[in-house]
Amino acid sequence: MPINDPFGPIPPTVELAEFQSWIVYEDERTLAVNKPGWFVCHPSKNGSFSSLVGVVREYLRLDRIHLVARLDRETSGLVLFAKDAEAASTYQTAVEQRRVTKEYLAIVEGVLAEETLVDQPLGPCDSGQVRLKSMVRTDGQSAVTWIQPLFANQQFTVCRIVPRTGRRHQIRVHAAWLGHPVVGDKVYGPDETLFVQFIQSGWTQRHQQLLPLKRQALHCWRSDFQFDQPHPPSALCDTFVTPPTEDLLEFCQSNLAFDLEAVESAMIRPHDNHHPRQEF
């Protein structure tokens, strides 16, 4: 467990042994981690063991590591690191050339009855108290998100989500635009001041009253890379899968009566592949 409260006002730190339990794949060139939904990727002021980059650097004992793609603090799931510059370049080239597909697991508010393709441009929000907030706006950048409901009850829907583009907070903004915000979202959920208050004071009684989960119910489940040529001297892994984190599974069990096996079976079963690869 983290050394201090993961949802308190002080950024949490972790022990090296705790971090090692997050590793889902490792070889001589690549490291894939199942990041929990309370840990930041980029270095913080609280030391090496308060960020994923810092802990990975300590674990690998390397002065330089290569973060292929990051996740927001409250999004759990796959974070990929390359151990050398050549591997990093190969992965990044695939990203830049739109030859990578990411799949997310999300739990949203309300009942989403059918598969939906959201095609709404996104740009910065001109009002409000959250500086990096995005919004749907006609003069924004193209943003497309494919959403497939898997399970639902009268309160929540478990979804598979594949973003076609890679805009800031894209999944969360599009879900909120549909009227089905991601469960636990402090920015795009019931009131953005929940995010401001959380940054200042951590999790409070007000959060407890308004949010059914301490963090946003969004998990990067899978990434598939397509490489344009063989990648010597040793092959790079091109597919990574990270199972849902414990807090999301507990939420599904408590609120939707679905267990790990049901969620994982739904995520891996064949589905419509009409969605193209991601754009960044």
N, C-alpha and C positions, 0 to 999 in steps of 0.2 A: 504494500500500500504506500501511497505518497507520504512523505515525512510530515507534512502539514495539510490542513484542510484544502482539498482541491478546488473548492468553491468559496474559499475565504478571500479576504482582501489582499493577502500576501501570496504571490505566485508560488505554487507548490514545487517541491523538489522531490527527486526519486533516488533510490539506491540503485547501484549498477545491477544488482541481482533482479530487482523489479523490472528494470528496462529489458533485461535479457528474456524475460517471459513474454515480451511483446514481439520478439523476432519470429516472423513466419517463414522467412527464406533467407539463406545466406550461402554464397559461394565466394570464390576468390576475387570476384569483380563487383558483386552486387549485394546489397543488404535491403530487405523489405521488412517493414515494421508495421504492426497493427496499433496505431496510435490511439490512446484513449481520448475521450471527448472533454478532457479538462487540461490538456497539456499543450503548450505552445510549440511551434516548430522552430522559430528563429530565436537566437540568443536573447536573454533578458538580463536585467541588472542583478538578478539573484544568484548568479554563479553558473558554472557549467552544467550542474545537474538540475537546472530549472528550465531547460529547453531541450528539444529533441536533437537539434544540431549539436549542442554542447555535450549531451550524453553520448551520442554516436561517436563524436570525436574522442571522448575518453575511452569508450569501449574498443574502438579500432586502433587507438594510439597513433592516429595520423594527424599531422598538422593541418592538412587540407582534405576535406570531404566534399562530395558533390551532391547537393540536394536536387533531385530530378523534378519533383513537383511537391508543393506544400499543401497543407490543409489548414483551414481556420482552426483556432483553438478548440472550439466546441463541436467540430466535425471529427468524428473518429474514422479509423480505417487506414487504408494503405498509404504509406509514405515510403517512397523509394529513394535509396541512396546508391550512387556509383562510387566505387573505391578508387578509380583511376580516371584520368582525363579522357582517354579514348572511349571507355564505356559511357561516361557522361555525355560525350559528344554524340555517340550513336543513339542514345535514348532521347536526347534533346532534339536531334535532327528529326526523329520520328514524330515528336510533338510538333515541331515547327512545320513539318510537311503534312500535318493532319492525318497521321497514320497511327493513331492511338484511340482506343475506345475505353471510356470509363463507365462503369455501372455503379449506381448508388442504391442503397436501401434507405428509405425514409418513412417516417410515420407522420402523417398529416392530420390536422383537425378535420372532423366531419366525415361525411361519406362521399368519396369520389367514385362514381358509379361506373365509369368507362374510361378506356384508354384515351389519352389526350396528347395532342401535339401543340405546345404553346409556342407561338411565333410572335414575340413582342420585343421590340428594341429596348435596350437598357442604357441608362446613363446616370450621372450623379444626381442625388436628390438635393434640390436647391433650398430646402427648408428643414427644420427639425434640429435636434440636438446631437445627432450622431454624425460625425464628420465624414466617414467613409460609407455612408448609406447610399444604396442604389435604388432606382425606381424605373418603372416603365415610362418611357417618354418617346414621342414621335421622332425627335432628333437624335435619339440614342444609337448605339451600335447594334447591329443585328444580333439577336439572341434567340436560340431555338432549343426547347427542352421536350423530350419525349417522356411521358409519365404513364406507367401501367399499374393499375391497382391490383393487389394480390389478395389481401384479406381486408375485411371491414366489419365493424359493428356500428352501432348508432352514434358513436363518438369519434372514432378514429379509423384511418385507413392506412394499411401498410402498402408501400409502393416500391416498385423498381423504377429508377429514374436514370435516363441516359441523356446527358447534355450534349447537344451537337456543337455548341460553341462554349467558350470558356470565359465568360464575363464575370466580374466581381459579384459574388453572392447570387449567381444566376438562378440556381435551383430554388433558393429561399425566396427570392423576389417573385419568380414565376408562380411558385406555390401560393404565396400570399395573394398575388393578382387573381388567381383562380378562386379565391375565397377559402382556400384550404392551407393556411400557414403551417409550416413545419412545427410539430409539437416542441414546446420549450424554447422557441425562438424569441430571444429578448429584444431583437431589433425589429423584426417584421411581424411579430406576433401581436398581442393585445395592446402593448404600449411601449414605445421605444425608450421611455424614461426608465424602464426596467433595466436596460443595458447600462445606462448612465449610473444608476444606483448600484448596480452590481460591480462596476469598475471601482466605485468609491468605497463600497462597504461589504462587498461579497454577497452571498446568498442571505436574504432577509425574510422576515415573516410575510412581507408583501409579495415577494417572489413565490413563496409557498402557496399563497392564496390564488395567484393568477396563472401560474405555470404548472402543468402536471409532471414536468420532468426538469431536473436541474440544468440540463443543457439541451441544445437543439438535437432532435432525433434524426440525425443525418450521418450516414456511414458510407465511406468509399469502399465498396465491396470487391470490385474487380477492375483490373486494367489489362488490356491486350495491346501489345505493340506489334507493328508490322515493320520489319527492317527491309531496306531497299537492296541489300546485298549481304553476302556472308560476312560475319564479323569476327575475323581472326584476332588474336591467336587462339582464343577459346570462345565458344558460343555464349551469347548472352541469353538469359531467361527472358521470354517474351510475354508470359502470362503470369499474373499474380492474383491470388484470391485471399482475402482477409475476412474471416467469419465475423458476425456481429459481436459487438462487445457486450459484456455481462449486463450493463445497465439497460441496454435496449432489449435484450432478451427477457430480463425481469419485467420490463414494462409490457412487453407483448404477452407474457404469461399472466400478469396481474390484470391487464386491461382488455386484452383481446382473446385470452384463453388459447394462445398459440405458443408452442414450445420451440426449442432450437431446431429440432428435426423438421417441423413444419415450415419454419421460415427458410431454412437452408434448401429444402426440397423445392420450394416455390422459386427461389432465386436461381437455381441451377437448371430448372426444367426448360425445354425448348420454348423460345418466344419469338415474336415477330422481329426479323432482322432488317426491316426496311429502313431503319435509321442509319445514315451514313456515319463515317468516322468524325471525330471531334475536330473542330476548328479552334485555333488559338491565335 
